[in-house]
Amino acid sequence: MDHKIDLTKHQFKTPCKGVYHTEDMRTWESSKAYRDIVGLMLSLNDAVKGVPLTSECQESDNANKIIALLKKLDQWINETPPSDQPQRFGNRAFKDWYGKLTEGSQQLLMDTLPEELHSAIPELHPYLTEGFGNSTRIDYGTGHEMCFLMLICCFYKIGILNEDDNVAVVNKIFNTYLHLVRKLQTTYNMEPAGSHGVWNLDDYQFLPFLWGSAQLIEHERLVPKTYLNPNIVQQHANQFMFMDSIKFINEVKRGPFSEHSNLLWNISNLESWANINSGLIKMYKVEVLGKFPVIQHVVFGSLLEITRA
């Protein structure tokens, strides 16, 4: 990922779409934005190898401001209860919550950024508002999760976050985000966006499995097969993002794990967490970053550029 921009010379701009056809995917995969997103994902992955959620880490003032933003969004869920309706998916009250997000996003970013960076808000705004689901379809998927990663990438670019924050970005900021979007999914019965059913890694998320597997690398006792044991999962969910994600699946799905989460069941046979981690990195590039239905919605500006790297 490129280092912090020179704010004295930089011109922010409102992001716009850059991938309109499947042929444009080549442009995306050779772009500065792609390089920066993959670079950040890998840097954060390296930072949390062998580092559980409960480990102490540096929490900068800026990191805590981002967490405060997410907690404000969580508070708005409490203030926006689901409406009484018979539909299986998509409670209409999500539209009200999302309305609060779009109306309040500028103030949220103003509270998060120093005044000299307020000129970046129009560029950051789409990455914030698109990171929590679609208000028309009332769905959420890995594309929205990726959009939040892009927001985090922008925070690094403008100097709000730096390498010293890497562990906190995963274990504090992203973990807070993860619990927030789970609350959105369950409160408003959000539909999975673009789910492949049992052949998907998960209906909604990808990164908690990727970074969560990194946390477990070289663990003395917890080998991959242990996440098939609900008691072990329950015992370690507060320490490891991967276990916490399995715990959530066990809570919301019914039936044999091998049937409703076949891919996760299959990869439990791998010998090590390092093998799972490297496999998930490859899979993320193919199944999320490499999918036109996901990338066609991505917007590009001066921070995440569609131009060739």
C-alpha positions in Angstrom: 0.0 0.0 0.0 1.2 3.5 -0.8 2.2 5.5 2.2 0.5 8.6 3.6 -0.4 11.2 1.0 1.1 14.7 1.0 -1.9 16.8 2.2 -0.3 20.1 1.1 -0.6 19.0 -2.5 -3.4 16.5 -2.6 -6.8 17.2 -4.2 -9.6 15.0 -2.9 -12.5 14.2 -5.2 -15.9 12.5 -5.0 -15.4 8.8 -6.0 -17.2 7.3 -9.0 -17.5 3.8 -10.5 -14.8 2.5 -12.7 -15.7 -1.1 -13.5 -18.7 -1.3 -15.8 -18.1 -4.5 -17.8 -16.5 -7.8 -17.1 -13.6 -6.7 -19.4 -12.9 -3.9 -16.9 -11.9 -6.4 -14.3 -8.4 -6.5 -15.8 -8.1 -2.8 -15.2 -9.2 -3.2 -11.6 -6.8 -6.1 -11.0 -3.9 -4.0 -12.2 -5.0 -0.8 -10.5 -3.4 1.1 -7.6 -6.6 0.6 -5.6 -6.4 -3.2 -6.0 -2.7 -3.2 -5.0 -3.5 -1.0 -1.9 -6.4 -3.1 -0.7 -4.5 -6.4 -1.1 -1.5 -4.8 0.5 -3.5 -3.7 3.5 -5.3 -7.0 3.9 -1.9 -8.8 4.0 -0.3 -6.3 6.3 -3.1 -6.6 8.8 -3.0 -10.4 8.4 0.7 -10.4 9.3 0.1 -8.1 12.2 -2.3 -10.5 14.0 -0.5 -13.8 13.4 -0.6 -15.5 16.8 -2.3 -12.5 18.4 -5.6 -13.2 20.1 -8.4 -10.6 20.5 -7.6 -10.4 24.2 -4.0 -9.4 23.8 -3.1 -5.8 24.8 -2.2 -3.6 21.9 -1.7 0.1 21.2 -5.0 1.9 20.8 -4.3 5.4 19.4 -6.7 8.3 19.9 -7.7 8.1 16.2 -8.4 4.3 16.5 -10.6 5.0 19.4 -12.5 7.7 17.5 -13.3 5.2 14.7 -14.5 2.8 17.4 -16.7 5.6 18.8 -18.2 6.1 15.3 -19.1 2.4 15.1 -20.6 2.5 18.6 -22.8 5.4 17.6 -24.1 3.3 14.7 -24.8 0.5 17.2 -26.7 2.9 19.4 -28.9 3.9 16.4 -29.9 0.2 16.1 -31.2 0.3 19.7 -33.1 3.5 18.8 -34.6 1.9 15.6 -36.4 -1.3 16.5 -37.6 -3.7 13.8 -41.1 -3.1 12.5 -43.8 -5.7 13.0 -44.1 -7.4 9.6 -44.6 -10.9 8.3 -41.7 -11.0 5.8 -39.0 -13.6 6.3 -36.2 -11.3 5.0 -35.6 -7.6 5.1 -37.3 -5.7 7.9 -38.2 -2.3 6.7 -36.9 -0.6 9.8 -33.4 -1.1 8.3 -34.3 1.7 5.8 -34.8 4.0 8.8 -31.5 3.0 10.3 -29.8 3.5 7.0 -31.4 6.9 6.6 -29.8 7.9 9.9 -26.5 6.7 8.6 -26.7 8.7 5.4 -28.0 11.8 7.1 -25.5 11.6 9.9 -22.4 10.4 8.1 -20.9 13.8 7.5 -21.1 14.7 11.1 -19.7 11.3 12.1 -16.7 11.8 9.9 -16.3 15.4 11.1 -16.2 14.1 14.7 -13.6 11.4 13.7 -11.2 13.5 11.6 -9.2 16.6 12.5 -10.4 19.8 10.9 -7.6 20.0 8.4 -8.9 16.7 6.9 -12.5 17.7 6.6 -11.9 18.3 2.9 -11.6 14.5 2.6 -15.1 13.8 3.8 -16.8 13.8 0.4 -14.4 11.1 -0.7 -14.7 9.0 2.4 -18.5 9.3 2.6 -19.4 6.5 0.0 -17.1 4.0 1.7 -18.7 4.7 5.0 -22.3 4.5 3.9 -21.8 1.4 1.6 -20.1 -0.6 4.4 -23.2 -1.7 6.2 -25.5 -3.1 3.5 -28.0 -2.1 0.8 -31.1 -0.2 1.9 -33.1 -1.1 -1.2 -32.6 -4.9 -1.1 -32.0 -4.9 2.7 -29.0 -7.2 2.2 -25.4 -7.5 3.3 -22.5 -9.4 1.9 -18.7 -9.5 1.4 -18.9 -6.5 -1.0 -20.1 -4.3 1.9 -17.4 -5.8 4.2 -14.8 -5.0 1.5 -16.2 -1.4 1.4 -15.4 -1.0 5.1 -11.9 -2.3 4.4 -11.6 0.4 1.7 -12.7 3.0 4.3 -9.9 1.8 6.6 -7.5 1.9 3.7 -8.4 5.5 3.2 -7.8 6.3 6.8 -4.3 5.0 6.4 -3.8 7.0 3.3 -4.7 10.3 5.0 -2.6 9.5 8.0 -5.4 8.9 10.6 -4.0 5.3 11.0 -0.5 4.0 10.6 1.4 0.7 11.0 1.5 1.0 14.8 -2.3 0.7 14.7 -2.4 -2.6 12.6 -3.2 -4.9 15.5 -5.9 -2.6 16.9 -7.4 -2.2 13.4 -8.2 -5.9 13.3 -8.7 -6.8 17.0 -10.5 -3.6 18.1 -11.9 -1.7 15.1 -12.8 -4.5 12.8 -14.0 -6.7 15.6 -16.3 -3.8 16.7 -17.5 -3.5 13.1 -18.1 -7.3 12.9 -20.4 -7.3 16.0 -22.2 -4.2 14.6 -23.0 -5.8 11.3 -24.1 -9.0 12.9 -26.5 -7.0 15.0 -27.8 -5.4 11.8 -28.2 -8.8 10.2 -30.1 -10.3 13.0 -32.1 -7.3 14.1 -33.4 -6.5 10.6 -33.3 -10.0 9.1 -31.0 -8.9 6.3 -30.6 -11.1 3.3 -27.2 -12.4 2.3 -26.0 -10.5 -0.7 -24.8 -12.9 -3.5 -24.7 -15.9 -1.3 -23.6 -19.2 -2.9 -25.5 -21.1 -0.2 -23.7 -24.0 1.5 -20.8 -23.6 -1.0 -20.0 -20.2 0.4 -17.5 -19.7 3.2 -20.2 -17.8 5.1 -23.5 -16.0 4.2 -22.2 -12.6 5.1 -18.5 -12.3 6.0 -15.0 -13.4 4.9 -12.4 -11.3 6.6 -13.0 -12.6 10.2 -12.2 -16.1 8.9 -9.1 -14.9 7.1 -7.6 -12.7 9.9 -9.1 -15.1 12.5 -7.1 -18.0 11.1 -4.0 -15.8 11.3 -4.6 -15.3 15.0 -4.5 -19.1 15.5 -1.3 -19.8 13.6 1.1 -21.9 15.8 -1.5 -22.3 18.6 -0.3 -25.1 20.9 -3.7 -26.8 21.4 -6.3 -25.5 19.0 -5.8 -27.3 15.7 -8.3 -26.7 12.9 -10.5 -29.7 13.7 -11.3 -28.3 17.1 -13.7 -25.7 15.6 -16.1 -28.5 14.9 -16.6 -28.9 18.6 -19.2 -26.4 19.8 -17.9 -26.5 23.4 -14.4 -25.6 22.4 -15.7 -22.9 20.1 -17.8 -21.4 23.0 -14.8 -21.5 25.3 -12.5 -19.6 22.9 -14.9 -17.3 21.0 -13.8 -14.2 23.0 -10.2 -14.8 22.2 -10.2 -15.7 18.5 -12.2 -14.1 15.7 -12.4 -17.4 13.8 -14.0 -19.2 16.8 -16.3 -16.3 17.4 -17.5 -16.5 13.7 -18.1 -20.2 14.1 -20.0 -19.6 17.3 -22.3 -17.1 15.4 -22.9 -19.6 12.7 -23.8 -22.2 15.3 -26.3 -19.8 16.8 -28.1 -18.8 13.7 -28.1 -22.0 11.6 -29.8 -25.3 12.2 -28.9 -28.8 11.2 -25.5 -30.6 10.7 -22.5 -28.3 10.3 -21.3 -30.3 7.4 -24.5 -29.5 5.5 -25.1 -25.8 6.2 -21.4 -24.9 6.2 -19.8 -27.4 3.9 -16.8 -25.4 2.9 -15.8 -24.6 6.5 -16.4 -28.3 7.4 -14.1 -29.3 4.6 -11.2 -27.0 5.4 -11.2 -28.2 9.0 -9.3 -31.2 7.6 -6.3 -29.1 6.7 -3.2 -29.8 8.8 -2.5 -26.3 10.1 -4.0 -22.8 10.5 -1.2 -21.5 8.2 -2.6 -23.7 5.4 -6.1 -22.4 6.1 -4.8 -18.8 6.2 -2.9 -19.0 2.9 -5.9 -20.8 1.3 -8.3 -18.1 2.4 -6.1 -15.3 1.1 -6.1 -16.9 -2.3 -9.9 -17.5 -2.1 -10.5 -13.8 -1.1 -8.7 -12.6 -4.2 -10.9 -14.9 -6.4 -14.3 -15.0 -4.7 -14.5 -11.3 -3.5 -11.9 -9.2 -5.3 -12.2 -11.2 -8.5 -15.9 -11.1 -8.9 -17.5 -8.6 -11.2 -20.9 -8.6 -9.4 -19.0 -7.3 -6.3 -16.5 -4.9 -8.0 -19.1 -3.3 -10.3 -20.4 -1.4 -7.3 -17.0 -0.1 -6.1 -16.2 3.6 -6.5 -12.7 5.1 -7.0 -11.3 8.5 -6.2 -8.0 10.1 -5.5 -7.2 7.8 -2.5 -8.2 4.5 -4.1 -7.3 5.0 -7.7 -8.5 2.9 -10.7 -5.4 3.9 -12.6 -2.7 1.3 -13.3 -0.2 0.7 -10.4 
